[in-house]
Amino acid sequence: MFLKLEEQLEMIENGEGRIVNEGEVMPTNIPTLLIEIGKESVLDIIPALIAEGYIKSKSEFMRLMKQKGVSLNGEKLEEDDTDIILMNDEILQIGKKRLIRFIK
């Protein structure tokens, strides 16, 4: 989510975002998803993402990962990253606009 400098400053002044990386503002009102103990990997949360309407299917999620459209805390995920264990307060970005914060 890249914004012009004026838009970034306005978001920060209004308390709507915080600077994450150079040139990128992350909104502060990100929806949260509760992770069950024992189901903490990227592969385990796919059914919950489908149930909440963030993605339509597991194949869509895997396709987005192949196309580097999924990132965790700003780092792009690849197909072999499905066994990564999610920690509390991590942010998953699917595409440009879908953001989810995980809580345990």
N, CA, C and O atoms as a GROMACS GRO file, in nm:
protein
  416
    1MET      N    1   0.084  -0.115   0.000
    1MET     CA    2   0.000   0.000   0.000
    1MET      C    3   0.090   0.123   0.000
    1MET      O    4   0.128   0.172   0.107
    2PHE      N    5   0.124   0.174  -0.116
    2PHE     CA    6   0.209   0.290  -0.128
    2PHE      C    7   0.124   0.413  -0.149
    2PHE      O    8   0.036   0.415  -0.236
    3LEU      N    9   0.148   0.516  -0.070
    3LEU     CA   10   0.072   0.639  -0.077
    3LEU      C   11   0.167   0.754  -0.103
    3LEU      O   12   0.287   0.744  -0.077
    4LYS      N   13   0.113   0.864  -0.152
    4LYS     CA   14   0.193   0.985  -0.170
    4LYS      C   15   0.231   1.036  -0.031
    4LYS      O   16   0.163   1.007   0.068
    5LEU      N   17   0.338   1.112  -0.025
    5LEU     CA   18   0.389   1.163   0.102
    5LEU      C   19   0.282   1.241   0.178
    5LEU      O   20   0.269   1.226   0.300
    6GLU      N   21   0.206   1.324   0.108
    6GLU     CA   22   0.102   1.403   0.174
    6GLU      C   23  -0.004   1.312   0.237
    6GLU      O   24  -0.051   1.337   0.348
    7GLU      N   25  -0.042   1.205   0.164
    7GLU     CA   26  -0.142   1.112   0.217
    7GLU      C   27  -0.089   1.038   0.339
    7GLU      O   28  -0.163   1.016   0.435
    8GLN      N   29   0.039   1.000   0.336
    8GLN     CA   30   0.100   0.931   0.450
    8GLN      C   31   0.100   1.020   0.573
    8GLN      O   32   0.063   0.977   0.682
    9LEU      N   33   0.143   1.145   0.555
    9LEU     CA   34   0.149   1.238   0.668
    9LEU      C   35   0.010   1.264   0.725
    9LEU      O   36  -0.008   1.273   0.846
   10GLU      N   37  -0.089   1.276   0.637
   10GLU     CA   38  -0.227   1.298   0.682
   10GLU      C   39  -0.277   1.179   0.764
   10GLU      O   40  -0.342   1.198   0.866
   11MET      N   41  -0.248   1.055   0.718
   11MET     CA   42  -0.291   0.936   0.792
   11MET      C   43  -0.227   0.932   0.930
   11MET      O   44  -0.294   0.901   1.029
   12ILE      N   45  -0.099   0.964   0.938
   12ILE     CA   46  -0.028   0.961   1.066
   12ILE      C   47  -0.080   1.069   1.160
   12ILE      O   48  -0.100   1.044   1.278
   13GLU      N   49  -0.103   1.190   1.105
   13GLU     CA   50  -0.155   1.299   1.188
   13GLU      C   51  -0.295   1.267   1.240
   13GLU      O   52  -0.329   1.306   1.352
   14ASN      N   53  -0.375   1.198   1.161
   14ASN     CA   54  -0.511   1.163   1.203
   14ASN      C   55  -0.513   1.039   1.291
   14ASN      O   56  -0.620   0.999   1.338
   15GLY      N   57  -0.399   0.978   1.315
   15GLY     CA   58  -0.392   0.859   1.398
   15GLY      C   59  -0.444   0.734   1.329
   15GLY      O   60  -0.484   0.639   1.396
   16GLU      N   61  -0.446   0.734   1.195
   16GLU     CA   62  -0.500   0.620   1.121
   16GLU      C   63  -0.393   0.522   1.077
   16GLU      O   64  -0.427   0.415   1.025
   17GLY      N   65  -0.267   0.551   1.095
   17GLY     CA   66  -0.163   0.461   1.048
   17GLY      C   67  -0.032   0.485   1.116
   17GLY      O   68  -0.015   0.580   1.192
   18ARG      N   69   0.062   0.396   1.087
   18ARG     CA   70   0.198   0.410   1.139
   18ARG      C   71   0.294   0.371   1.028
   18ARG      O   72   0.260   0.289   0.943
   19ILE      N   73   0.413   0.428   1.029
   19ILE     CA   74   0.512   0.399   0.926
   19ILE      C   75   0.574   0.263   0.954
   19ILE      O   76   0.618   0.237   1.066
   20VAL      N   77   0.576   0.176   0.852
   20VAL     CA   78   0.633   0.043   0.867
   20VAL      C   79   0.768   0.038   0.799
   20VAL      O   80   0.870   0.015   0.864
   21ASN      N   81   0.770   0.058   0.671
   21ASN     CA   82   0.893   0.063   0.592
   21ASN      C   83   0.899   0.198   0.524
   21ASN      O   84   0.801   0.272   0.523
   22GLU      N   85   1.013   0.229   0.469
   22GLU     CA   86   1.026   0.356   0.399
   22GLU      C   87   0.923   0.363   0.285
   22GLU      O   88   0.921   0.277   0.197
   23GLY      N   89   0.839   0.465   0.288
   23GLY     CA   90   0.741   0.484   0.183
   23GLY      C   91   0.615   0.402   0.200
   23GLY      O   92   0.534   0.396   0.107
   24GLU      N   93   0.595   0.339   0.316
   24GLU     CA   94   0.478   0.254   0.336
   24GLU      C   95   0.414   0.284   0.471
   24GLU      O   96   0.482   0.286   0.574
   25VAL      N   97   0.283   0.306   0.469
   25VAL     CA   98   0.209   0.331   0.593
   25VAL      C   99   0.114   0.215   0.616
   25VAL      O  100   0.038   0.178   0.527
   26MET      N  101   0.118   0.158   0.735
   26MET     CA  102   0.031   0.046   0.771
   26MET      C  103  -0.084   0.101   0.854
   26MET      O  104  -0.060   0.169   0.954
   27PRO      N  105  -0.208   0.073   0.817
   27PRO     CA  106  -0.321   0.120   0.898
   27PRO      C  107  -0.319   0.057   1.037
   27PRO      O  108  -0.270  -0.054   1.054
   28THR      N  109  -0.371   0.129   1.135
   28THR     CA  110  -0.372   0.078   1.272
   28THR      C  111  -0.498  -0.002   1.303
   28THR      O  112  -0.500  -0.077   1.401
   29ASN      N  113  -0.602   0.012   1.223
   29ASN     CA  114  -0.727  -0.058   1.250
   29ASN      C  115  -0.739  -0.184   1.164
   29ASN      O  116  -0.832  -0.197   1.084
   30ILE      N  117  -0.645  -0.275   1.181
   30ILE     CA  118  -0.641  -0.400   1.105
   30ILE      C  119  -0.729  -0.503   1.175
   30ILE      O  120  -0.720  -0.520   1.297
   31PRO      N  121  -0.815  -0.574   1.100
   31PRO     CA  122  -0.896  -0.678   1.162
   31PRO      C  123  -0.809  -0.791   1.219
   31PRO      O  124  -0.702  -0.821   1.166
   32THR      N  125  -0.855  -0.851   1.327
   32THR     CA  126  -0.777  -0.957   1.393
   32THR      C  127  -0.842  -1.093   1.370
   32THR      O  128  -0.962  -1.104   1.348
   33LEU      N  129  -0.757  -1.195   1.377
   33LEU     CA  130  -0.802  -1.333   1.363
   33LEU      C  131  -0.736  -1.413   1.475
   33LEU      O  132  -0.614  -1.411   1.489
   34LEU      N  133  -0.817  -1.484   1.552
   34LEU     CA  134  -0.767  -1.563   1.663
   34LEU      C  135  -0.711  -1.695   1.611
   34LEU      O  136  -0.778  -1.767   1.536
   35ILE      N  137  -0.588  -1.727   1.651
   35ILE     CA  138  -0.523  -1.851   1.610
   35ILE      C  139  -0.538  -1.953   1.722
   35ILE      O  140  -0.511  -1.922   1.839
   36GLU      N  141  -0.581  -2.074   1.688
   36GLU     CA  142  -0.592  -2.180   1.787
   36GLU      C  143  -0.454  -2.238   1.818
   36GLU      O  144  -0.368  -2.246   1.730
   37ILE      N  145  -0.434  -2.277   1.942
   37ILE     CA  146  -0.310  -2.342   1.982
   37ILE      C  147  -0.302  -2.476   1.908
   37ILE      O  148  -0.399  -2.551   1.905
   38GLY      N  149  -0.188  -2.504   1.849
   38GLY     CA  150  -0.169  -2.628   1.774
   38GLY      C  151  -0.199  -2.613   1.626
   38GLY      O  152  -0.162  -2.698   1.546
   39LYS      N  153  -0.266  -2.505   1.589
   39LYS     CA  154  -0.295  -2.477   1.447
   39LYS      C  155  -0.238  -2.339   1.415
   39LYS      O  156  -0.312  -2.245   1.384
   40GLU      N  157  -0.106  -2.329   1.423
   40GLU     CA  158  -0.041  -2.200   1.415
   40GLU      C  159   0.040  -2.178   1.288
   40GLU      O  160   0.101  -2.072   1.271
   41SER      N  161   0.041  -2.275   1.197
   41SER     CA  162   0.119  -2.256   1.075
   41SER      C  163   0.034  -2.186   0.969
   41SER      O  164  -0.088  -2.179   0.981
   42VAL      N  165   0.099  -2.136   0.867
   42VAL     CA  166   0.029  -2.069   0.757
   42VAL      C  167  -0.072  -2.163   0.693
   42VAL      O  168  -0.184  -2.123   0.661
   43LEU      N  169  -0.034  -2.289   0.675
   43LEU     CA  170  -0.123  -2.387   0.614
   43LEU      C  171  -0.247  -2.413   0.702
   43LEU      O  172  -0.356  -2.436   0.649
   44ASP      N  173  -0.230  -2.409   0.834
   44ASP     CA  174  -0.340  -2.435   0.926
   44ASP      C  175  -0.444  -2.323   0.930
   44ASP      O  176  -0.560  -2.348   0.964
   45ILE      N  177  -0.404  -2.199   0.897
   45ILE     CA  178  -0.498  -2.088   0.907
   45ILE      C  179  -0.579  -2.067   0.780
   45ILE      O  180  -0.672  -1.985   0.779
   46ILE      N  181  -0.547  -2.138   0.673
   46ILE     CA  182  -0.619  -2.120   0.547
   46ILE      C  183  -0.771  -2.144   0.564
   46ILE      O  184  -0.849  -2.063   0.514
   47PRO      N  185  -0.816  -2.251   0.632
   47PRO     CA  186  -0.961  -2.268   0.650
   47PRO      C  187  -1.026  -2.149   0.723
   47PRO      O  188  -1.138  -2.111   0.690
   48ALA      N  189  -0.957  -2.091   0.821
   48ALA     CA  190  -1.011  -1.976   0.893
   48ALA      C  191  -1.019  -1.854   0.801
   48ALA      O  192  -1.113  -1.775   0.811
   49LEU      N  193  -0.920  -1.838   0.713
   49LEU     CA  194  -0.922  -1.726   0.618
   49LEU      C  195  -1.039  -1.741   0.520
   49LEU      O  196  -1.102  -1.643   0.482
   50ILE      N  197  -1.067  -1.865   0.479
   50ILE     CA  198  -1.181  -1.892   0.390
   50ILE      C  199  -1.312  -1.862   0.463
   50ILE      O  200  -1.401  -1.798   0.408
   51ALA      N  201  -1.324  -1.909   0.588
   51ALA     CA  202  -1.446  -1.889   0.666
   51ALA      C  203  -1.475  -1.741   0.690
   51ALA      O  204  -1.591  -1.700   0.694
   52GLU      N  205  -1.370  -1.662   0.708
   52GLU     CA  206  -1.387  -1.518   0.733
   52GLU      C  207  -1.403  -1.438   0.604
   52GLU      O  208  -1.431  -1.318   0.609
   53GLY      N  209  -1.384  -1.502   0.488
   53GLY     CA  210  -1.405  -1.435   0.360
   53GLY      C  211  -1.285  -1.359   0.306
   53GLY      O  212  -1.300  -1.280   0.213
   54TYR      N  213  -1.166  -1.383   0.361
   54TYR     CA  214  -1.047  -1.315   0.310
   54TYR      C  215  -1.001  -1.376   0.178
   54TYR      O  216  -0.948  -1.305   0.092
   55ILE      N  217  -1.021  -1.506   0.162
   55ILE     CA  218  -0.989  -1.576   0.037
   55ILE      C  219  -1.105  -1.669   0.004
   55ILE      O  220  -1.188  -1.700   0.089
   56LYS      N  221  -1.110  -1.713  -0.122
   56LYS     CA  222  -1.220  -1.799  -0.164
   56LYS      C  223  -1.187  -1.947  -0.151
   56LYS      O  224  -1.276  -2.028  -0.125
   57SER      N  225  -1.059  -1.982  -0.168
   57SER     CA  226  -1.021  -2.123  -0.161
   57SER      C  227  -0.873  -2.137  -0.129
   57SER      O  228  -0.796  -2.040  -0.134
   58LYS      N  229  -0.834  -2.258  -0.094
   58LYS     CA  230  -0.694  -2.287  -0.067
   58LYS      C  231  -0.610  -2.268  -0.193
   58LYS      O  232  -0.497  -2.220  -0.187
   59SER      N  233  -0.667  -2.306  -0.308
   59SER     CA  234  -0.592  -2.291  -0.434
   59SER      C  235  -0.569  -2.144  -0.467
   59SER      O  236  -0.465  -2.109  -0.523
   60GLU      N  237  -0.665  -2.058  -0.434
   60GLU     CA  238  -0.645  -1.914  -0.456
   60GLU      C  239  -0.529  -1.863  -0.371
   60GLU      O  240  -0.445  -1.787  -0.418
   61PHE      N  241  -0.525  -1.907  -0.244
   61PHE     CA  242  -0.418  -1.866  -0.154
   61PHE      C  243  -0.282  -1.913  -0.205
   61PHE      O  244  -0.186  -1.837  -0.205
   62MET      N  245  -0.275  -2.039  -0.250
   62MET     CA  246  -0.149  -2.094  -0.301
   62MET      C  247  -0.107  -2.022  -0.429
   62MET      O  248   0.012  -1.998  -0.451
   63ARG      N  249  -0.204  -1.988  -0.515
   63ARG     CA  250  -0.173  -1.914  -0.638
   63ARG      C  251  -0.116  -1.776  -0.604
   63ARG      O  252  -0.018  -1.731  -0.664
   64LEU      N  253  -0.178  -1.709  -0.507
   64LEU     CA  254  -0.128  -1.578  -0.465
   64LEU      C  255   0.013  -1.589  -0.407
   64LEU      O  256   0.095  -1.500  -0.428
   65MET      N  257   0.041  -1.697  -0.335
   65MET     CA  258   0.176  -1.716  -0.282
   65MET      C  259   0.277  -1.735  -0.395
   65MET      O  260   0.387  -1.681  -0.390
   66LYS      N  261   0.238  -1.811  -0.499
   66LYS     CA  262   0.327  -1.830  -0.615
   66LYS      C  263   0.356  -1.698  -0.683
   66LYS      O  264   0.468  -1.674  -0.730
   67GLN      N  265   0.254  -1.611  -0.689
   67GLN     CA  266   0.268  -1.483  -0.757
   67GLN      C  267   0.324  -1.374  -0.665
   67GLN      O  268   0.327  -1.256  -0.701
   68LYS      N  269   0.370  -1.414  -0.546
   68LYS     CA  270   0.426  -1.324  -0.445
   68LYS      C  271   0.327  -1.216  -0.403
   68LYS      O  272   0.364  -1.100  -0.384
   69GLY      N  273   0.200  -1.257  -0.389
   69GLY     CA  274   0.095  -1.166  -0.347
   69GLY      C  275   0.058  -1.179  -0.201
   69GLY      O  276  -0.039  -1.119  -0.155
   70VAL      N  277   0.135  -1.259  -0.127
   70VAL     CA  278   0.108  -1.279   0.016
   70VAL      C  279   0.236  -1.246   0.092
   70VAL      O  280   0.344  -1.296   0.058
   71SER      N  281   0.224  -1.162   0.195
   71SER     CA  282   0.341  -1.130   0.275
   71SER      C  283   0.307  -1.137   0.423
   71SER      O  284   0.194  -1.112   0.464
   72LEU      N  285   0.406  -1.170   0.501
   72LEU     CA  286   0.394  -1.177   0.646
   72LEU      C  287   0.492  -1.076   0.705
   72LEU      O  288   0.613  -1.090   0.689
   73ASN      N  289   0.438  -0.977   0.773
   73ASN     CA  290   0.520  -0.868   0.829
   73ASN      C  291   0.608  -0.802   0.725
   73ASN      O  292   0.722  -0.766   0.753
   74GLY      N  293   0.556  -0.787   0.604
   74GLY     CA  294   0.629  -0.717   0.498
   74GLY      C  295   0.721  -0.803   0.415
   74GLY      O  296   0.778  -0.754   0.317
   75GLU      N  297   0.738  -0.930   0.450
   75GLU     CA  298   0.825  -1.019   0.373
   75GLU      C  299   0.740  -1.115   0.291
   75GLU      O  300   0.650  -1.180   0.345
   76LYS      N  301   0.766  -1.123   0.161
   76LYS     CA  302   0.689  -1.206   0.070
   76LYS      C  303   0.702  -1.353   0.109
   76LYS      O  304   0.811  -1.401   0.142
   77LEU      N  305   0.589  -1.424   0.104
   77LEU     CA  306   0.589  -1.568   0.130
   77LEU      C  307   0.593  -1.643  -0.001
   77LEU      O  308   0.536  -1.599  -0.101
   78GLU      N  309   0.660  -1.757   0.000
   78GLU     CA  310   0.666  -1.844  -0.117
   78GLU      C  311   0.595  -1.975  -0.083
   78GLU      O  312   0.554  -1.997   0.031
   79GLU      N  313   0.580  -2.061  -0.184
   79GLU     CA  314   0.506  -2.187  -0.166
   79GLU      C  315   0.560  -2.273  -0.052
   79GLU      O  316   0.482  -2.336   0.020
   80ASP      N  317   0.691  -2.278  -0.036
   80ASP     CA  318   0.749  -2.364   0.066
   80ASP      C  319   0.750  -2.300   0.205
   80ASP      O  320   0.807  -2.356   0.298
   81ASP      N  321   0.687  -2.183   0.219
   81ASP     CA  322   0.678  -2.116   0.349
   81ASP      C  323   0.550  -2.149   0.424
   81ASP      O  324   0.517  -2.082   0.521
   82THR      N  325   0.477  -2.252   0.381
   82THR     CA  326   0.349  -2.284   0.445
   82THR      C  327   0.366  -2.343   0.584
   82THR      O  328   0.268  -2.350   0.659
   83ASP      N  329   0.486  -2.386   0.621
   83ASP     CA  330   0.507  -2.443   0.754
   83ASP      C  331   0.556  -2.341   0.856
   83ASP      O  332   0.589  -2.377   0.968
   84ILE      N  333   0.561  -2.214   0.818
   84ILE     CA  334   0.603  -2.108   0.911
   84ILE      C  335   0.500  -2.098   1.023
   84ILE      O  336   0.380  -2.096   0.999
   85ILE      N  337   0.549  -2.091   1.146
   85ILE     CA  338   0.462  -2.078   1.263
   85ILE      C  339   0.432  -1.930   1.284
   85ILE      O  340   0.523  -1.847   1.292
   86LEU      N  341   0.304  -1.899   1.294
   86LEU     CA  342   0.261  -1.761   1.315
   86LEU      C  343   0.269  -1.725   1.462
   86LEU      O  344   0.230  -1.804   1.549
   87MET      N  345   0.319  -1.607   1.490
   87MET     CA  346   0.331  -1.560   1.628
   87MET      C  347   0.224  -1.455   1.655
   87MET      O  348   0.156  -1.409   1.563
   88ASN      N  349   0.210  -1.418   1.780
   88ASN     CA  350   0.113  -1.318   1.820
   88ASN      C  351   0.148  -1.182   1.759
   88ASN      O  352   0.264  -1.142   1.756
   89ASP      N  353   0.046  -1.112   1.711
   89ASP     CA  354   0.057  -0.976   1.660
   89ASP      C  355   0.129  -0.965   1.526
   89ASP      O  356   0.175  -0.857   1.489
   90GLU      N  357   0.141  -1.075   1.451
   90GLU     CA  358   0.198  -1.069   1.318
   90GLU      C  359   0.088  -1.028   1.220
   90GLU      O  360  -0.030  -1.054   1.243
   91ILE      N  361   0.129  -0.965   1.110
   91ILE     CA  362   0.033  -0.915   1.011
   91ILE      C  363   0.054  -0.986   0.879
   91ILE      O  364   0.164  -0.986   0.823
   92LEU      N  365  -0.054  -1.046   0.829
   92LEU     CA  366  -0.055  -1.113   0.699
   92LEU      C  367  -0.123  -1.020   0.600
   92LEU      O  368  -0.233  -0.971   0.626
   93GLN      N  369  -0.057  -0.997   0.487
   93GLN     CA  370  -0.116  -0.916   0.382
   93GLN      C  371  -0.142  -1.004   0.261
   93GLN      O  372  -0.052  -1.070   0.210
   94ILE      N  373  -0.267  -1.005   0.215
   94ILE     CA  374  -0.308  -1.082   0.098
   94ILE      C  375  -0.346  -0.982  -0.009
   94ILE      O  376  -0.443  -0.908   0.006
   95GLY      N  377  -0.270  -0.979  -0.117
   95GLY     CA  378  -0.293  -0.878  -0.219
   95GLY      C  379  -0.250  -0.741  -0.167
   95GLY      O  380  -0.160  -0.731  -0.083
   96LYS      N  381  -0.314  -0.637  -0.218
   96LYS     CA  382  -0.275  -0.502  -0.176
   96LYS      C  383  -0.355  -0.450  -0.058
   96LYS      O  384  -0.305  -0.369   0.020
   97LYS      N  385  -0.479  -0.496  -0.043
   97LYS     CA  386  -0.568  -0.430   0.052
   97LYS      C  387  -0.615  -0.517   0.168
   97LYS      O  388  -0.669  -0.464   0.264
   98ARG      N  389  -0.597  -0.648   0.162
   98ARG     CA  390  -0.647  -0.735   0.269
   98ARG      C  391  -0.538  -0.759   0.372
   98ARG      O  392  -0.436  -0.821   0.343
   99LEU      N  393  -0.560  -0.709   0.492
   99LEU     CA  394  -0.465  -0.722   0.601
   99LEU      C  395  -0.533  -0.793   0.718
   99LEU      O  396  -0.649  -0.768   0.747
  100ILE      N  397  -0.459  -0.883   0.784
  100ILE     CA  398  -0.511  -0.955   0.899
  100ILE      C  399  -0.402  -0.959   1.005
  100ILE      O  400  -0.287  -0.992   0.976
  101ARG      N  401  -0.439  -0.925   1.129
  101ARG     CA  402  -0.346  -0.934   1.243
  101ARG      C  403  -0.384  -1.060   1.321
  101ARG      O  404  -0.501  -1.084   1.349
  102PHE      N  405  -0.285  -1.139   1.354
  102PHE     CA  406  -0.309  -1.265   1.427
  102PHE      C  407  -0.288  -1.246   1.575
  102PHE      O  408  -0.192  -1.182   1.618
  103ILE      N  409  -0.378  -1.302   1.654
  103ILE     CA  410  -0.363  -1.303   1.799
  103ILE      C  411  -0.382  -1.446   1.848
  103ILE      O  412  -0.457  -1.523   1.789
  104LYS      N  413  -0.314  -1.480   1.956
  104LYS     CA  414  -0.324  -1.614   2.014
  104LYS      C  415  -0.399  -1.607   2.143
  104LYS      O  416  -0.418  -1.709   2.209
   0.00000   0.00000   0.00000
